[in-house]
Amino acid sequence: MEDLSQVNIVMERPHLHGLPELQPLPTNYSLMCLVVPDEAPLAQLLSLVFEEVWDEKRVQNELTRAAGVRACYGAFWRGELVATTSSQQRQGYPTDAGFLHWVATHPEHRRKGLGAALVKHVLEDFQERDYQTAWLVTQPTRTAAIRSYLKFGFTPHYKVEGKDQRGYWTDIFQAIVGG
């Protein structure tokens, strides 16, 4: 049986106008650019959310010092990092496209609008950089995140690296509608 947590699916937001309005962040939460990211809290958060081992070296290689990463953002609760994402530009995608990269929210701080605030912030970052589209990669098992991305206007790509992924999307949509 295929491990769906290892399958990558691709979504695109074909334009960057008409971003949704969001509720303000709850009291005691703040959003900011991580000018000099502290990799230890990022590693802890990413390890928790993605249930895999992240250390400071991996954070550097895949996030803070990865090729094309333009900015890292964090949501903080009383000074503690509880959510993150980044703005990236990737090879293999259009040069006028931004890439939403490593969106993660601590389980105890979900359903407070932090992920949505970070996604919107990155999409606004893309607008400021004059990008025309936005892209992301996620896994079929992340239905809550996919539901959010759909609300933000991201659409599925049914063919990825030559593989037809309509079957994954059928299952995803059934999980979203049924869940």
BELKATA-V825215 format. One record per residue. RES is the residue in three letters. SS is DSSP state (~ for helix, > for strand, _ for the rest). PHI is phi in whole degrees, 0 to 359 (NA if undefined). PSI is psi in whole degrees, -180 to 180 (none if undefined). Layout:
BEGIN
res=RES ss=SS phi=PHI psi=PSI
res=RES ss=SS phi=PHI psi=PSI
END
This chain:
BEGIN
res=MET ss=_ phi=NA psi=139
res=GLU ss=_ phi=286 psi=136
res=ASP ss=_ phi=276 psi=102
res=LEU ss=~ phi=293 psi=-18
res=SER ss=~ phi=288 psi=-12
res=GLN ss=~ phi=257 psi=0
res=VAL ss=_ phi=267 psi=131
res=ASN ss=_ phi=261 psi=131
res=ILE ss=> phi=244 psi=153
res=VAL ss=> phi=242 psi=139
res=MET ss=> phi=229 psi=150
res=GLU ss=> phi=228 psi=140
res=ARG ss=> phi=257 psi=109
res=PRO ss=_ phi=289 psi=-7
res=HIS ss=_ phi=205 psi=167
res=LEU ss=_ phi=242 psi=17
res=HIS ss=_ phi=262 psi=162
res=GLY ss=_ phi=71 psi=39
res=LEU ss=_ phi=294 psi=143
res=PRO ss=_ phi=293 psi=150
res=GLU ss=_ phi=280 psi=143
res=LEU ss=_ phi=237 psi=158
res=GLN ss=_ phi=289 psi=151
res=PRO ss=_ phi=298 psi=155
res=LEU ss=_ phi=296 psi=148
res=PRO ss=_ phi=298 psi=162
res=THR ss=_ phi=305 psi=144
res=ASN ss=_ phi=77 psi=6
res=TYR ss=> phi=248 psi=145
res=SER ss=> phi=219 psi=157
res=LEU ss=> phi=237 psi=135
res=MET ss=> phi=204 psi=159
res=CYS ss=> phi=285 psi=135
res=LEU ss=_ phi=271 psi=86
res=VAL ss=_ phi=301 psi=-49
res=VAL ss=_ phi=237 psi=88
res=PRO ss=_ phi=300 psi=135
res=ASP ss=_ phi=274 psi=110
res=GLU ss=~ phi=287 psi=-25
res=ALA ss=~ phi=296 psi=-50
res=PRO ss=~ phi=295 psi=-34
res=LEU ss=~ phi=297 psi=-44
res=ALA ss=~ phi=298 psi=-43
res=GLN ss=~ phi=298 psi=-47
res=LEU ss=~ phi=296 psi=-48
res=LEU ss=~ phi=294 psi=-36
res=SER ss=~ phi=298 psi=-42
res=LEU ss=~ phi=293 psi=-49
res=VAL ss=~ phi=288 psi=-44
res=PHE ss=~ phi=266 psi=1
res=GLU ss=_ phi=51 psi=46
res=GLU ss=_ phi=212 psi=166
res=VAL ss=_ phi=280 psi=122
res=TRP ss=_ phi=238 psi=132
res=ASP ss=_ phi=235 psi=178
res=GLU ss=~ phi=299 psi=-36
res=LYS ss=~ phi=295 psi=-44
res=ARG ss=~ phi=294 psi=-40
res=VAL ss=~ phi=302 psi=-44
res=GLN ss=~ phi=297 psi=-47
res=ASN ss=~ phi=293 psi=-36
res=GLU ss=~ phi=253 psi=-9
res=LEU ss=~ phi=223 psi=-75
res=THR ss=~ phi=290 psi=-30
res=ARG ss=_ phi=237 psi=17
res=ALA ss=_ phi=288 psi=148
res=ALA ss=_ phi=303 psi=133
res=GLY ss=_ phi=86 psi=-10
res=VAL ss=> phi=290 psi=123
res=ARG ss=> phi=265 psi=-34
res=ALA ss=> phi=196 psi=148
res=CYS ss=> phi=246 psi=142
res=TYR ss=> phi=234 psi=153
res=GLY ss=> phi=221 psi=150
res=ALA ss=> phi=252 psi=135
res=PHE ss=> phi=239 psi=143
res=TRP ss=> phi=239 psi=115
res=ARG ss=_ phi=50 psi=41
res=GLY ss=_ phi=87 psi=-5
res=GLU ss=> phi=260 psi=133
res=LEU ss=> phi=293 psi=121
res=VAL ss=> phi=235 psi=-6
res=ALA ss=> phi=202 psi=154
res=THR ss=> phi=205 psi=161
res=THR ss=> phi=195 psi=177
res=SER ss=> phi=214 psi=162
res=SER ss=> phi=258 psi=129
res=GLN ss=> phi=220 psi=156
res=GLN ss=_ phi=239 psi=131
res=ARG ss=_ phi=240 psi=145
res=GLN ss=_ phi=294 psi=147
res=GLY ss=_ phi=91 psi=-6
res=TYR ss=_ phi=241 psi=161
res=PRO ss=_ phi=305 psi=147
res=THR ss=_ phi=291 psi=-18
res=ASP ss=_ phi=258 psi=27
res=ALA ss=> phi=242 psi=139
res=GLY ss=> phi=261 psi=155
res=PHE ss=> phi=237 psi=119
res=LEU ss=> phi=282 psi=125
res=HIS ss=> phi=228 psi=127
res=TRP ss=> phi=51 psi=69
res=VAL ss=> phi=275 psi=125
res=ALA ss=> phi=213 psi=135
res=THR ss=> phi=230 psi=131
res=HIS ss=_ phi=305 psi=135
res=PRO ss=~ phi=306 psi=-35
res=GLU ss=~ phi=285 psi=-8
res=HIS ss=~ phi=239 psi=15
res=ARG ss=_ phi=284 psi=162
res=ARG ss=_ phi=65 psi=30
res=LYS ss=_ phi=242 psi=4
res=GLY ss=_ phi=86 psi=9
res=LEU ss=~ phi=291 psi=-47
res=GLY ss=~ phi=299 psi=-44
res=ALA ss=~ phi=297 psi=-42
res=ALA ss=~ phi=297 psi=-41
res=LEU ss=~ phi=292 psi=-43
res=VAL ss=~ phi=300 psi=-47
res=LYS ss=~ phi=298 psi=-41
res=HIS ss=~ phi=299 psi=-43
res=VAL ss=~ phi=293 psi=-40
res=LEU ss=~ phi=297 psi=-37
res=GLU ss=~ phi=293 psi=-37
res=ASP ss=~ phi=302 psi=-45
res=PHE ss=~ phi=298 psi=-42
res=GLN ss=~ phi=301 psi=-46
res=GLU ss=~ phi=297 psi=-28
res=ARG ss=_ phi=272 psi=5
res=ASP ss=_ phi=63 psi=28
res=TYR ss=_ phi=288 psi=155
res=GLN ss=_ phi=256 psi=-27
res=THR ss=> phi=223 psi=168
res=ALA ss=> phi=228 psi=145
res=TRP ss=> phi=228 psi=160
res=LEU ss=> phi=203 psi=160
res=VAL ss=> phi=235 psi=136
res=THR ss=> phi=215 psi=-171
res=GLN ss=_ phi=243 psi=149
res=PRO ss=_ phi=301 psi=-22
res=THR ss=_ phi=284 psi=-12
res=ARG ss=_ phi=265 psi=60
res=THR ss=~ phi=295 psi=-35
res=ALA ss=~ phi=297 psi=-44
res=ALA ss=~ phi=295 psi=-43
res=ILE ss=~ phi=298 psi=-42
res=ARG ss=~ phi=304 psi=-44
res=SER ss=~ phi=295 psi=-44
res=TYR ss=~ phi=297 psi=-39
res=LEU ss=~ phi=298 psi=-41
res=LYS ss=~ phi=297 psi=-29
res=PHE ss=_ phi=276 psi=2
res=GLY ss=_ phi=93 psi=9
res=PHE ss=_ phi=285 psi=144
res=THR ss=> phi=236 psi=152
res=PRO ss=> phi=288 psi=150
res=HIS ss=_ phi=255 psi=124
res=TYR ss=_ phi=272 psi=-14
res=LYS ss=> phi=235 psi=119
res=VAL ss=> phi=232 psi=124
res=GLU ss=_ phi=50 psi=42
res=GLY ss=_ phi=79 psi=-2
res=LYS ss=> phi=258 psi=131
res=ASP ss=> phi=286 psi=120
res=GLN ss=_ phi=249 psi=18
res=ARG ss=~ phi=300 psi=-33
res=GLY ss=~ phi=298 psi=-42
res=TYR ss=~ phi=300 psi=-45
res=TRP ss=~ phi=293 psi=-34
res=THR ss=~ phi=300 psi=-46
res=ASP ss=~ phi=295 psi=-41
res=ILE ss=~ phi=298 psi=-50
res=PHE ss=~ phi=296 psi=-38
res=GLN ss=~ phi=296 psi=-40
res=ALA ss=~ phi=294 psi=-39
res=ILE ss=~ phi=291 psi=-45
res=VAL ss=~ phi=290 psi=-40
res=GLY ss=~ phi=279 psi=-18
res=GLY ss=_ phi=258 psi=none
END
